[in-house]
Each structure stands twice: as structure tokens, then as C-alpha cells.
Amino acid sequence: MMAKYLIPATFLMFALLTPDLLAQKRSESEQASFLFSKPNLAAWCIVPFDAAKRSPEERAEMLHQLGFTRLAYDYRAEHIPTFEREIVALRKHKIELFAWWFPTSLNDEAKMILEVLRKNNEKPQLWVTGGGDLNMTPEQAEAFCVAEVERIRTIAIAANEQGCQVGLYNHGGWFGVPKNQVELIRRLKMPNVGIVYNLHHAHDQLSDLASNLSLMRPYLIAVNLNGTETDGDKIGKKILPIGQGNLDRSVLKTIIESGYVGPIGILNHTDEDAKLRLEANLNGLRDLVGKLDLPK
């Protein structure tokens, strides 16, 4: 018997209101106002990446002060005992647990996370990464792809039981190449698997950003922004505040023109104070959008 897969309400919304249909209804100016407005933004990489080492309660209060209503949650081993406190604190401030950085296999820690989500009736996106040598032979790449399909399938089936989407998270290597992620999804044939695209892990792909977004767009469930500089990952500028990279304006315009309509992540991912870095990104994004001179 074929397994039945649950499709979260947010996924159904985007399936019914396709990017093409939504893009037709909005000018580029309206598209930018929607995409980069605070209700559509999620804070990312602010739990282990925070000089202030905030508690769950302090973090939720900080997000509330900044006007965020979504958190993509990343963690380290020391945060495991406070998983449920995080959920309670977010709910107190009406902040959605939008996504959760997830283990790369369905190990004991992954099962424990799913149990926490089940117990608290939370259904975040589960962001899963991978690796793989970019220089594999075609035969090696095929074998690797087959193995990755089965690895992701095991996670996706468990995630589906909780009503969660799985986001393939580009983090370099074979797994971080858009065409490879799309191939995995096509082979999986599971509607709860999509793609999370991270600009800070895509410096070598920026020259092909328009075509990559076009390829991924049917499967994109989140895009995480970053200040982008030419060869930034090679000159010590891999992660910059939005608005400080020489490619930022063209990157934002390309995202808008792609017709993407989903959530946008704003990250810290540095050793700085997460609040200060989020503020810098928010201010930079606001100023940059105001200078795009988009058709109304």
C-alpha cells in the first residue's frame, strides 16, 4: 500500500497560489514590499551564534522587541535541555517556531526532537543538510544520489507523521548544488520535501542565481539572505550584513523577479550579539529595498 503523506497548510497555500499566479497579481514593487516585510521574515542562526548567550526567554523577548514573528531554530548539545522552554517562550510572545535545524539522519536526537514537537503540537520545517564530493565520477555521483534519496526518505516519512516539511539545506558539496537537490526531490516524489536556499553558502553560484532560482522555485520553501560580495567566501566576507555587499542590489532584484513568494530568513551566524546583527540586517534590508527603484 502506498504511504499517505500529510501536506502542511502552508504548503497547500503555496500549491494553490503558485508563484506564477501570485507574481502575476503583484508588481515588482508590491512583490518586494511583501517579501521583505517583517511578517515574512524569520530570524536564523541566533541560538548558538550570539555573543550575549541569551536564554530562551531572553531570546523570545529580543525577537519580540525587533518585531520578528518567526524563528528558525538552530541548536547545539547544550541547548537540548531547554527545547521545551524555547517553545513556551516563543508562544508567550506569539512567535512562530518556523523551522528547526535537524540532524542528518533519523538518530536518537532526531527522534527526540520529533517527540518534543509532537508533544507540543508544533510543525516547523525541518532543515536537513548533506555533503558529497563535487569531483565524483558520474558513477560515484549516481550511487551517492541513490543513497541520499534513501537517507532523506527516512527523515521525510518521520517528519510527515508530525505534519512537517523537510527542507534540503545547501551547505556546500554535492548536496548544496541546486540541480542535485532538485534531482533528489524528483526521485523522492514526496510532497513534504522542499529546498531551503542559503545565500551565505552559495557564493560560487551567484552568477547563475536567476537560473538556479527558476530551477528550484517549484520546491523552494525558504530563502535565507546574506550580504553578498564578489568572491566573499574567498576574501573573508562570507557573511555580511545585508546592504554591505556589492552584489546585494542585484541579488534582491533577482529574487523578486524570480516570482518567489515564500519566507525570507535573516541571519546572524557570527560571534556578534544576535540582536545587533539582526538590527543591522533589518536596517540594511529596508534601505536596500527603498533604493531598488522597482516598477509599481
C-alpha positions in Angstrom: 0.0 0.0 0.0 1.3 3.4 -0.9 2.1 5.6 2.1 -0.2 8.6 2.6 1.7 11.9 3.1 0.3 14.8 5.0 0.7 18.2 3.4 1.0 21.1 5.9 -1.4 24.0 5.4 1.3 26.4 4.4 2.4 24.0 1.7 -1.1 23.7 0.4 -1.5 27.5 0.4 1.6 27.8 -1.9 0.4 24.9 -4.0 -2.9 26.6 -4.6 -1.4 30.1 -5.0 1.5 29.2 -7.3 4.4 31.6 -7.7 3.5 32.3 -11.3 -0.1 33.2 -10.3 1.0 35.3 -7.4 3.6 37.1 -9.4 1.0 38.0 -12.0 -1.1 39.7 -9.3 1.8 41.9 -8.0 4.0 44.5 -9.4 7.7 44.1 -8.6 7.3 46.9 -6.0 4.4 45.1 -4.4 6.4 41.9 -4.5 9.3 43.4 -2.7 7.0 45.0 -0.1 5.5 41.6 0.6 8.7 39.5 0.5 10.8 41.8 2.7 8.1 42.9 5.2 8.7 41.8 8.9 5.7 39.3 8.9 7.5 37.4 6.2 10.9 37.4 7.8 12.4 34.7 10.1 15.4 35.1 12.4 18.0 32.5 11.8 21.3 31.4 13.3 20.8 33.2 16.6 20.9 30.5 19.2 24.5 29.1 19.3 25.5 32.3 17.3 25.1 35.0 19.9 27.7 36.8 22.0 25.1 37.5 24.6 24.3 33.8 25.1 20.6 34.6 25.7 18.3 32.2 27.4 15.1 31.0 25.6 13.1 33.7 27.4 15.6 36.4 26.7 15.8 35.4 23.0 12.0 35.5 22.6 11.8 38.9 24.2 14.6 40.2 21.9 12.8 38.9 18.8 9.5 40.5 20.0 11.3 43.8 20.5 12.7 43.7 17.0 9.3 42.8 15.5 10.0 39.3 14.4 7.1 36.8 14.4 9.1 33.8 13.2 12.2 31.9 14.4 14.2 29.3 12.6 15.8 27.4 15.5 19.4 26.1 15.4 21.0 24.5 18.4 23.9 22.7 19.9 24.1 20.0 22.6 23.9 22.5 25.4 20.5 23.7 24.2 18.8 20.3 24.2 17.6 20.6 27.9 15.9 23.9 27.0 14.0 22.7 23.9 10.6 22.9 25.6 11.4 26.2 27.3 12.1 27.6 23.9 8.7 26.7 22.7 7.0 28.1 25.7 8.9 31.4 25.5 8.1 31.8 21.8 4.4 31.2 22.3 4.3 33.8 25.1 5.4 36.4 22.6 3.4 35.0 19.7 6.4 34.0 17.7 6.1 31.0 15.3 8.6 28.2 15.6 9.0 28.4 11.8 11.9 25.9 11.2 14.3 23.6 13.1 17.8 22.7 12.2 17.6 18.9 12.1 20.1 16.0 12.4 21.3 14.4 9.1 19.8 11.0 10.0 16.9 9.7 12.0 19.1 9.1 15.0 18.0 9.2 18.7 18.4 13.0 18.8 16.2 13.4 15.8 13.6 11.1 17.3 13.7 13.1 20.5 13.1 16.4 18.6 10.1 14.9 16.8 8.7 13.8 20.1 9.1 17.3 21.5 7.3 18.7 18.5 4.6 16.1 18.8 4.1 16.7 22.5 3.8 20.5 21.9 1.8 20.2 18.6 4.5 22.1 16.6 5.0 21.6 12.9 8.1 23.5 11.8 10.1 23.0 8.6 12.9 20.6 9.4 16.1 21.7 7.7 18.4 18.9 6.7 21.9 19.2 5.2 24.3 16.9 3.4 27.7 16.7 1.8 29.4 14.8 -1.0 32.5 15.4 -3.1 31.9 17.7 -6.0 34.5 15.8 -8.0 32.9 12.4 -8.0 32.7 10.4 -11.2 29.3 10.1 -12.8 29.1 6.5 -11.4 30.0 7.7 -7.9 27.6 10.6 -8.1 24.7 8.2 -9.1 25.5 5.9 -6.2 25.7 8.8 -3.8 22.4 10.2 -5.1 20.6 6.8 -4.6 21.9 6.7 -1.0 20.9 10.3 -0.3 17.4 9.6 -1.6 17.0 6.8 1.0 18.5 8.9 3.8 16.1 11.8 3.1 13.2 9.5 2.6 13.6 8.0 6.1 13.6 11.5 7.6 10.7 12.7 5.4 8.5 9.8 6.4 9.0 10.5 10.1 8.5 14.3 9.5 5.3 13.6 7.6 3.9 11.8 10.6 4.2 15.1 12.5 2.9 17.2 9.6 6.3 18.7 9.0 8.0 19.7 5.7 11.7 18.7 5.2 13.9 21.4 3.7 17.1 20.3 1.8 19.6 22.9 3.2 22.5 23.8 0.9 25.7 23.7 3.0 28.3 23.0 0.3 29.4 19.9 -1.5 27.3 17.8 -3.9 24.2 18.2 -1.7 24.5 22.0 -2.0 24.2 22.2 -5.8 20.6 23.2 -6.8 20.3 20.8 -9.7 21.3 17.9 -7.4 18.7 18.9 -4.7 16.0 19.1 -7.4 17.0 15.7 -8.6 16.7 14.3 -5.1 13.2 15.7 -4.8 12.1 14.4 -8.1 13.3 10.9 -7.2 11.8 11.1 -3.7 8.3 12.0 -5.0 7.3 13.1 -1.6 5.2 16.4 -1.4 6.6 17.3 2.1 10.2 17.8 0.8 11.4 21.1 -0.5 14.5 23.3 -0.6 15.9 25.9 1.7 18.3 28.1 -0.2 21.1 29.9 1.7 23.0 32.8 0.0 25.8 32.5 2.5 26.5 29.0 1.3 26.1 29.9 -2.4 28.8 32.4 -3.2 30.0 30.2 -6.1 26.5 30.1 -7.5 25.6 33.8 -7.6 26.5 34.2 -11.3 23.8 31.7 -12.1 21.3 32.9 -9.4 18.4 33.6 -11.8 18.6 30.2 -13.5 19.1 28.4 -10.1 16.0 30.1 -8.6 14.0 29.2 -11.7 15.0 25.6 -11.3 14.4 25.5 -7.6 11.3 27.7 -7.4 8.7 24.9 -7.5 10.3 23.4 -4.4 11.6 26.5 -2.5 10.2 26.7 1.0 12.6 29.3 2.4 15.4 31.7 1.2 18.0 32.9 3.7 19.5 36.3 2.8 23.1 37.5 3.4 25.2 40.5 2.4 26.9 39.2 -0.8 30.3 40.4 -2.0 32.1 39.2 -5.1 34.1 36.2 -4.0 33.2 37.0 -0.5 33.9 33.5 0.8 37.4 33.8 -0.5 38.3 37.2 0.9 37.0 36.9 4.5 33.5 38.3 3.7 31.4 35.1 3.6 28.8 36.6 5.9 28.0 40.3 5.7 25.0 42.4 6.9 22.5 42.9 4.1 23.3 46.0 2.2 27.0 45.9 2.7 27.8 43.6 -0.3 28.4 44.9 -3.8 26.1 42.3 -5.2 23.2 42.9 -2.8 21.0 45.0 -5.1 21.2 42.6 -8.0 20.6 39.6 -5.7 17.4 41.1 -4.3 16.2 42.1 -7.7 16.8 38.6 -9.0 14.9 37.1 -6.1 11.9 39.5 -6.7 12.0 38.8 -10.5 12.0 35.0 -9.9 8.5 35.2 -8.5 9.4 33.5 -5.2 6.7 34.2 -2.6 7.8 32.3 0.4 9.5 33.1 3.7 12.8 35.0 4.0 15.4 34.3 6.6 17.6 37.0 8.3 20.7 35.6 10.0 23.4 36.3 12.5 25.7 33.3 12.1 28.6 35.3 13.6 30.1 35.7 17.1 28.4 39.1 17.5 25.4 40.0 19.6 22.5 38.5 17.7 20.3 41.5 18.4 22.8 43.9 17.0 23.4 41.8 13.9 19.7 41.3 13.3 19.1 45.0 13.6 21.9 45.7 11.1 20.4 43.2 8.7 16.9 44.7 9.1 18.1 48.2 8.6 20.2 47.2 5.6 17.4 45.4 4.0 15.0 48.3 4.5 17.4 50.8 3.0 18.3 48.5 0.1 14.7 47.8 -0.8 14.0 51.5 -0.8 16.7 52.0 -3.4 15.7 49.3 -5.8 13.6 51.6 -8.0 11.1 48.9 -8.9 8.2 49.2 -11.3 4.9 49.9 -9.4 
